[in-house]
């Protein structure tokens, strides 16, 4: 809670004393500010109303906060509060608020009545207890509330000291693609060489000694491979060769597959490491 205290006496003398020390300009334009409004030149016969000079008091969050401040500031024992002195200081604060024409919360007045009651009860002789025990201290309930409030206040300060998102740090947000996508292993030259060696080995098993001249067109083989892959999703690498036609045909077929892969018409891949090679069309047939 914030409040202000006017100083009705000596306003004109204070302004005259501070006149020599006023800055030439404020914010680069005005020489002073009156009620928040800029003043571009010093007025003649200046009159300052009493409520223009204000003294700001300490801010409190309630009557318990004010009482705790008065006790801790003077190093009083909270278990043995000097009620007369604390009550007098509390009432002085209430009177300052009242003179400043500030709205006073009802809980402050309720606490003032409670302090006066405790002070009055401490001045009266305490009646003896029925069972011979020590009579109850009139300050016990007030001490309990102050200790509980102080614990809550310290806990709130500890929580406020913790890092908070948006105040002390910002959360990092990273866009992650949620659609799962299977990544096939990279195909190296070694796997391709091994598959070709296997085809060549099977072709040599079917070699014969018939002498003749065979015209083999690589373009025809390329067209044949594309035609065979048109209606199939995958085709094993070895299925595209015809070992019975000899090594020459296998070599031309292998070169045709490499040319199709270079032109981006087919993809050569494998499901996992050391698995068979497969071919598929790199485009969707119409």
N, C-alpha and C positions, 0 to 999 in steps of 0.2 A: 504493500500500500504506500503510495507516495502522497505527500502533502506539502503545502507551502506556507510560509509564515511571513506576513507583511511587516514592514518596518516603516511605520508612518512618520516617525520623527527624523529630522535631519536629511530628508530626501534632497532638498535643494542644495544644502551644504555639500552633500556627497557628490552631486553632479558637478558643482562648481570646482571641487577639489580635483575631480577626475577630468575636468575639461582640458587641462594642459596635456594630459597623456592620451587623449583620444586619437586614434589613427586618422590619417588624412582621408583614407577611403576604406570602405568595407566591401569585399567582393569586387574591388576594382571600380565601383561606381558610387555607392552610397557612403556617406560619412558616418552613419549610425543607423540603428534600427529601433523603432519604437512600436511595441506590440507586434513585432514581426514584420512591420512595414518599413521599406527602405526610406531613409532621410538623406536627401541629396545636398542639403545645406543646413547649417546650424540655425535653428529658429531663434528669434528674439523673444525675451520675456518667457522663456520656457518654463512650463509648470509640469511637474511630474506627480501624478496622483499617488497616494500612499501604497496602493496595491501593485504599483509597477515594480517596486523593489521586492524581491522574493528570496527566501532562504529555503532550500530544499532539505527536507528531513530524510532520515533513513527509510528505506522501503521494507515493509513487512507483509507477510502473507496472511496474517491473522493475529488475534490476541495472544495465542500461545507462542507464536514466533516473536512477538514483541517482548513478552515476559522472559523467554529464553535468552533474548538478546541482552536485556537488562541484567540478568543474573550472570551470564557468562562474561559480559564486558567488565564487571566489577569483581570477578572471581569469587562470587558467593558460592557456598556449599548448597547444592540443589536440594540436599536432604535436610538442611537447616536454613530455610530462607528467612532473612530479616523482613517480615511482612510490612512493618511500618515504612521502611525506606523504599522497598520495591513498590508498595502501593502509592506512595507519594510521587515517585517518578512516573509511574504508569498514568496517574491522574494528570500530571503535568503534560504528558504527551497528548492525552485526550483533550486537554484545554487548548493546546496549540492547534490541533485540528479544528476545534470548534471556532476559534478566533479567525481561522483562515477560510471560513465559510465552506469547508469541504463536507461532503456527505459522509457521515459517520455510520459505519455498519453497526447493526444492532448487537452483533456478537461482541464488539468492543465494549459497549455499555454493559452487557451481561457480565463480562469478565470483570469490569470495574466494580459492579455490585458484589460479585463473588469475593473479590479481594477485600473489600470493605467488611464484608461479613466475617471472613477468616480473621482479619485484624481485630475485629470486635470480640470474637470468641476467644482469641488468645489473651485479651485483656481481662476477661472474666475468669474467676477461679474454676478449675475443672472439677466436675463432680467425681467422686471416687467410683471405681468400677465395682460391679456387684460381686464378682468372684475374686477380687483383690488384685486383678491384673492391672497393668499400666493403662491409664485412660488413653483413648484414641486422640492422636494429634489432629487438630483441625486442618492442618496443611497436607495431610496424607493423600487425599484425593487429588489435590492440585499437583503434588509432586509426582504421583502416578501418571497423570495426563502429560506433564512436561517430559518425563523420561520416555514415555511411549512416543510422543511427538518428535523428540530428539532422535530416537532410533529410526523412525520413519524418514526424517529429514536426511540423516546420514546415508541411509540406504538409497534414497532418491539421488543424492549427490554421487554415490558410487555408480549407480546405473547410468546417470548422465555422463559420467566420465568414460564409460565404455564407448568404443567406436560405433557410430551409427551410420547405416547406409543412407546416402543422400546428404549427410552432414560432414562426415570425416572421410568417406570413401564412396566410390561408385562401383556398382556391380558390372562386371565385364559380360557383355552379351555377344555370343558368337553364333552365327547362323550355321546350323548343322543340317546337312541333307538327310532327311529321315527315310527316304526311299532306299531300301537295301539294294545293292548292286554287286553281283558276283564278279570278282576280278580274277581273270584267268592268268596263270603264270606266263612270264615273258618267254618267248621261243627264241632260243639261241641257235647259232650256226652248228653247234655240236649235235643237237638233237636232229636237225635236218640232215646232217651228214650221216648220222647213224641210220636214219630211216632209208636214205638213199643206198647205203651199203647193204642193207637187208634186201632191198629190191634187186640190186645188182647181183647179189649172191644167188637169189632164186632164179634170176634170168640165166645165169651161167649153168645152173643145173639142167636147164632145158635147151642148152646150146646144141646145134647139130652142124654137120660139115657140108650142108648143101650150099653150093656156090651159086650165087645169083646176085642180081642188082635190084635193089628195092628202093623205090622212090617214096620217101616219107616226108609229108608236109607238116611243119610245126603248127601252121595256122589251122590245119584240119584237126590236129590233135587238140589245140586250144578250144576250137568250137565244140569238139566232142566232149571235152571236160565240162564246159559250161552247160551243154545240153544234159549231161548226166547229173549235174548238180541242180538243175532247174527245178526238178520235182522232189528233191531230197533236202532235208535240213542240214545233214552232215554226211560226209563221206570219208571213210578211212583213207589215209595216204596210200597204203599199199593196194587198195582196191582199184585205183585209177591206172595201174600199170597192167600190162599183159606180158608176163614173163615168157609165155610160149612163143612170142614173136621175136624174141632175141634181145641181145644187149643194145643194139643200135636203136631199136624202137623204144626201149626203156630210157636211153639217154635223151632222145628227142622229147619223150613225154616229160621227163624231169625238167628239161630246159623250158618246155611249154608251161609247166606249173610255175616255175620261177618267173617267167615273163608275165603270166596272169597275176601273180602276187605283186610284181613291180608296178604293173598298170593299175593296181588297186581293184581288180575285178574279183579276186578271191582272197580269203583270209586263211592262213595256216596257223593252227593253234593246237593246244593239248589241254586236257582237263587238269592234270597235275604233273609234277616232275616225273620224268622217265615213263610217262604214259604214252600210248600210241598217238600219232599225229592225225589231225582231222582237218578237212577242208570244207569251207562253206562259201556261198556267194556273198560278196561284200555289198550287194544291193538287193532290194526286194523285187522279185520278178513281178511284172504286171500281169 
